[in-house]
């Protein structure tokens, strides 16, 4: 007996008639350039993962930059990053993916993201593949916003033209209390509205002393956050969290293993201090699981780690629907635009790390970072970025502006 598969066919929808058609908007990518940049830090920094022997001090950032040009003369810039290991891997994947975009319409961002994801599916749904895809995805969104002559935040549909900003770079565990205070003073003078410090040392009393010293030192109105970098178990996190509930912290970050979604959910229900986590997750699906279980009061999704802007917008939508707040991890140059398009007031994390890589910088004042009126990301690579390039490759007809 044979099956009549014709019964399953869906009739083709007839074309709509009578509607005016505008000029074709199709464009084509004609060339791209992929760069591997190694950015050394002035001084290695350490969090609790270093003190517990799990990691070495962070001495450099590895970045993947992608520049694309189109037939119509439009340009886009995107980037991603990794810490400690994986810079060469991202660059290698980027060089393999770049030819896939050749000749494609850069306006079809969703379709191209899926194509790159399926091309690299053997590496899994997340991880190095998604971090490499991010650089292309951001470059495509940057090109689209430049074409529209809009900042990315405006293209997404901005709710505000500035975001609250907190600094994280001066309060690592290798810093003394005096050094933390000096760094905090510098940030406050710069116009930054919050300070985040590292905790998670083997001796919790030392953590409490450092928190008290910095909280007492900060002016009224300056927020304080703490970050345990996944170093506690459930019982200790609950005990420590109940003690610091009295400090009025803006949030407590990664008190547990990043993938302990249920543990974070239990902690979020038990503490008065908001629980923030999500920076280590490497796919939108992991964020859906975390948020669905109530595992965070504040999502710290990281666009480069989950594949770029396209998946980040999906995480934002779920966070909004679940009444979860937003404080994206690092990469303020990108996350400022996404945070500005989130309905409820977010935080943006400030690091000075990437300042040397770009010719432009966003204004900080009154505790906030302001979205510039420059189109797209509003960024261009500096001479320093090119000096720090350790490998580059061009594809198709690529030329500098």
Long-range contacts (C-beta under 8 A, 24 or more apart in sequence): 25-107, 26-105, 26-107, 27-70, 27-71, 27-72, 27-74, 27-105, 27-106, 27-107, 28-70, 28-71, 28-103, 28-104, 28-105, 28-106, 29-68, 29-69, 29-70, 29-71, 29-101, 29-102, 29-103, 29-104, 29-105, 29-106, 29-396, 30-69, 30-70, 30-71, 30-102, 30-103, 30-396, 30-397, 30-398, 31-68, 31-69, 31-102, 31-394, 31-395, 31-396, 31-397, 31-398, 31-399, 32-66, 32-67, 32-68, 32-69, 32-98, 32-101, 32-102, 32-139, 32-394, 32-395, 32-396, 32-398, 33-66, 33-67, 33-392, 33-393, 33-394, 33-395, 33-398, 34-64, 34-65, 34-66, 34-91, 34-94, 34-95, 34-98, 34-135, 34-392, 34-393, 34-394, 34-395, 35-64, 35-65, 35-66, 35-67, 35-91, 35-385, 35-389, 35-391, 35-392, 36-62, 36-63, 36-64, 36-87, 36-88, 36-90, 36-91, 36-389, 36-390, 36-391, 36-392, 37-62, 37-63, 37-64, 37-65, 37-357, 37-385, 37-388, 37-389, 37-390, 38-62, 38-63, 38-87, 38-388, 38-390, 39-63, 39-353, 39-354, 39-356, 39-357, 39-388, 41-353, 44-174, 45-169, 45-172, 45-174, 46-172, 46-173, 46-174, 47-172, 47-173, 47-198, 47-200, 47-227, 47-229, 48-173, 48-198, 48-199, 48-200, 48-201, 48-228, 48-229, 48-231, 49-200, 49-229, 49-230, 49-231, 50-173, 51-173, 51-200, 51-201, 51-202, 52-200, 52-202, 52-231, 55-84, 56-84, 57-174, 58-83, 58-84, 61-353, 61-354, 62-86, 62-87, 62-88, 62-90, 63-87, 63-354, 63-357, 64-90, 64-91, 64-94, 64-131, 64-132, 64-135, 65-135, 65-381, 65-385, 66-94, 66-98, 66-135, 66-136, 66-138, 66-139, 67-139, 67-381, 67-398, 68-101, 68-106, 68-136, 68-139, 68-140, 68-143, 69-397, 69-398, 69-399, 70-106, 70-143, 74-106, 74-143, 74-146, 74-147, 75-143, 75-146, 75-401, 76-106, 76-138, 76-139, 76-140, 76-141, 76-142, 76-143, 76-144, 76-146, 76-376, 77-138, 77-139, 77-142, 77-376, 77-377, 77-379, 77-380, 77-381, 78-134, 78-135, 78-136, 78-137, 78-138, 78-139, 78-140, 78-141, 78-142, 78-308, 79-134, 79-135, 79-138, 79-304, 79-334, 80-131, 80-132, 80-134, 80-135, 80-138, 80-304, 80-308, 81-131, 81-304, 81-331, 82-128, 82-131, 86-128, 86-131, 89-128, 90-128, 90-131, 90-132, 90-135, 91-391, 93-120, 93-123, 93-128, 93-129, 93-132, 94-132, 94-135, 94-136, 95-393, 96-120, 97-132, 97-133, 97-136, 98-136, 98-393, 98-395, 99-395, 101-136, 102-395, 102-396, 106-140, 106-143, 106-144, 107-144, 109-137, 109-140, 109-141, 109-144, 109-310, 110-310, 112-136, 112-137, 112-140, 113-137, 113-307, 113-308, 113-310, 113-311, 117-307, 125-283, 125-285, 126-282, 126-283, 126-286, 126-306, 126-307, 127-282, 130-282, 130-283, 130-305, 130-306, 130-307, 130-308, 130-311, 131-282, 131-304, 131-305, 131-307, 133-307, 133-308, 134-303, 134-304, 134-305, 134-306, 134-307, 134-308, 135-304, 135-308, 136-308, 137-307, 137-308, 137-309, 137-310, 138-303, 138-308, 138-309, 138-334, 138-377, 141-308, 141-309, 141-310, 141-376, 142-376, 142-377, 143-376, 145-375, 145-376, 145-377, 146-375, 146-376, 148-375, 149-375, 150-375, 150-376, 151-337, 151-371, 151-372, 151-373, 151-374, 151-375, 151-376, 151-378, 152-309, 152-337, 152-338, 152-376, 152-377, 152-378, 153-336, 153-337, 153-338, 153-340, 153-341, 153-371, 154-371, 156-313, 156-337, 156-338, 156-340, 156-341, 157-341, 158-340, 158-341, 158-371, 159-340, 159-341, 159-342, 159-343, 160-340, 160-345, 161-340, 161-370, 161-371, 162-340, 162-368, 162-369, 162-370, 162-371, 163-336, 163-339, 163-340, 163-345, 163-346, 163-347, 163-348, 163-368, 163-369, 164-193, 164-194, 164-223, 164-345, 164-346, 164-347, 164-348, 164-367, 164-368, 165-192, 165-193, 165-194, 165-332, 165-347, 165-348, 165-349, 165-350, 165-364, 165-367, 165-368, 165-369, 166-192, 166-193, 166-194, 166-195, 166-196, 166-223, 166-225, 166-250, 166-347, 166-348, 166-349, 166-350, 167-192, 167-194, 167-195, 167-196, 167-350, 167-351, 168-196, 168-227, 168-330, 168-349, 168-350, 168-351, 169-350, 169-351, 169-352, 169-353, 170-195, 171-195, 171-196, 171-197, 171-198, 171-214, 172-198, 173-198, 173-200, 173-201, 177-209, 177-210, 177-213, 177-214, 180-210, 180-213, 180-214, 181-213, 181-214, 181-217, 184-214, 184-217, 184-218, 184-222, 187-350, 188-218, 188-219, 188-222, 190-364, 191-364, 191-365, 191-366, 191-367, 191-368, 192-350, 192-364, 192-367, 193-221, 193-222, 193-223, 193-366, 193-367, 193-368, 194-222, 194-223, 194-224, 194-225, 194-250, 194-347, 194-367, 195-222, 195-223, 195-224, 195-225, 196-224, 196-225, 196-226, 196-227, 196-253, 196-349, 197-224, 197-225, 197-226, 197-227, 198-226, 198-227, 198-229, 199-226, 199-227, 199-228, 200-227, 200-228, 200-229, 200-230, 200-231, 200-232, 204-236, 204-240, 207-240, 208-243, 208-244, 211-244, 211-247, 212-247, 215-247, 221-367, 222-367, 223-250, 224-248, 224-249, 224-250, 225-249, 225-250, 225-251, 225-252, 225-253, 225-276, 226-252, 226-253, 227-252, 227-253, 227-254, 228-252, 228-253, 228-254, 228-255, 229-253, 229-254, 230-254, 230-255, 230-256, 230-257, 230-258, 230-280, 232-256, 234-260, 234-263, 234-266, 234-267, 237-263, 237-267, 238-267, 238-270, 238-271, 241-267, 241-270, 241-271, 241-273, 242-270, 242-271, 244-273, 245-271, 245-272, 245-273, 247-273, 249-273, 250-274, 250-347, 251-275, 251-276, 251-297, 251-298, 251-327, 252-276, 253-277, 253-300, 254-279, 254-280, 259-286, 261-289, 261-290, 261-293, 261-295, 262-293, 262-295, 264-290, 264-295, 264-296, 265-293, 265-294, 265-295, 268-294, 268-295, 268-296, 268-297, 269-294, 274-298, 274-325, 276-300, 276-327, 278-302, 278-329, 279-305, 279-329, 279-330, 280-305, 281-305, 281-306, 282-306, 283-307, 283-311, 284-311, 284-312, 284-314, 284-315, 287-315, 287-318, 288-315, 288-318, 291-315, 291-318, 291-319, 291-322, 291-324, 292-318, 292-322, 294-322, 296-324, 297-324, 297-325, 298-324, 298-325, 298-326, 298-327, 298-347, 299-324, 299-325, 299-326, 299-327, 300-327, 300-328, 300-329, 301-326, 301-328, 301-329, 302-328, 302-329, 302-330, 302-331, 303-328, 303-331, 303-334, 303-335, 303-338, 304-331, 304-334, 305-329, 309-334, 309-338, 312-338, 313-338, 316-341, 316-342, 320-344, 332-362, 332-369, 333-358, 333-362, 333-377, 333-379, 334-377, 336-362, 336-369, 336-371, 337-371, 337-377, 340-371, 356-382, 356-384, 356-385, 357-381, 357-382, 357-384, 357-385, 357-388, 358-382, 358-385
